[in-house]
Amino acid sequence: MNELNRKAMVLGNKLAPRMGGDRKAAFVQAWLIVKAGRLTLPVRGVSFGNRQEALSRLAGYNPSDVWAVLVPEPENPVDPTAVAVMVGVQGGRGLYRLGYVPRTMAPVVAALGRQLPRLAVVDGTSRGARITLGA
């Protein structure tokens, strides 16, 4: 078994229980992620509160200076599986909540764990933002 197949099998086995036991869907999703080497997701909720201001400020920085962290929120009263996208700037003060991983992708992100550790904000506009996990 080659390395890509092994990674897809490991990830598919992690995803299946989080996707309601649908092994076929889990392995298809795992293969797509492993083959691409990354997973790009929209960030939900960027139009809420002062997040538009944060996006405007982030646009002024070099993308390599902007970093992001995924933070599970099991205490979230609306969705205990919620995963917040927190962003910061190299040399800046603190992290700011940009939004959330889409609800349907939260189990996938949780299953990835450290398999795709690099996380970057790939774009951000007044209409939304996207993040990429992986290479």
N, C-alpha and C positions, 0 to 999 in steps of 0.2 A: 504494500500500500504506500503510495507516495505521500509526501508531507501535506499537500493541499487536501487530499482525501482524509487524512488523519485529523487535520484541524476541523474540517467540516463535520466529521463524525462526532468529535468531542463537543463542538458547539451545538450540533443538532440534538445530542443527548441532553445537554443543559437546557436548550430551548423548549423541548417537547413538553415537559410538565408545566412550563410557564405559558404555553400556548394551548392549554386545555387538553393535553395529551395527543394532539394532532401531530403525529410523528412525521407524516409526509410533508406537511406545511413547514414544520420545524427544520427538516433537512433541506428543503428547497431554500428557505430563508438563510440557513447556515451556509449553504454552498454559494449563494449570491454574495454574501458578506465576505467569505474567505477568498473567493475568486477575485473580487474587486480589491481586496486588501484594506477596505475602509467601508464605513457606513455614514452616509450623509443624511441628516435629519433636519426638518424645519423646527424652529423653536416656537412654541405656542405661547400666547399671552404677552407678546412684546408690545401690544398696544395699550396694555393696562398701566395705569398710574404714570410714574415718571420714567418708564422704560424707553419711551421714544427719545427722551433727552439723553439717556445713556447710549442709545444707538447712535445718535448724532455725534456725541463726543467720541465714541469708539471709531467712527469713520475718519476722524482726524489723525489717527495713529497709524503707524506702519503695522500691517497685519501680523508681522512676526513679533511685535511687542504686545499683542493682545493674547491673553490666555484664558482658558476656561476650565471649569471643574464641574463635574456632575455630582450632585448631592441628593441621595435618596431622602425622602421626607415621610417616614412611616407614621409620623404624628399628624400629617396633613389631614384636616377635618373633611375636606372634599374628596380626596383620593389618597388612601394610604400607600398606594404603589407609585405615587408621584415622584419624579426625579427632576429637581431644579437644575437649571443651567446658570451657574454663577460665573461672572467674567471679571477680569482685572487687567491692568496694564502694567507692564514691566516697570518697576520703580514707583508704582502708584500706591495709594493707600486703600487697602481692603478689596473685597469682592462685592459685586453688585448682582442682584438677581435679574437676569435678562428675561427669563421665562422658564418654560418647562419642556421636557422631552414629550412628544405626543403620547397620549395615554396608551395607544395601541402598541407603541414601540418601547414602552417602559420595561416590559418583561424581556425584550431582546437585549436592551442595554444592560439590564441586571445580569442576564446570563453571560454577556460578554466578559464581565469582570475585567481582568487585566489583559485579556487576549488582544485587544486593540487599545493600548494605553494612551496614544497620542490623541489629543483633543484640540481642535482649533475652530474658531469662528471663521467661516469661509466667506460670509458676506452678511451685511446688515443694512437694511433700508427702512424707510418709514412703513413699508408694507410687511416687514418681517425680517427674520434672520435664519441662517442655516448654520449648523455645526457639522464637523466631520470628525469621526472617530477613526483612527488608523493612520496609515501612511499618507 
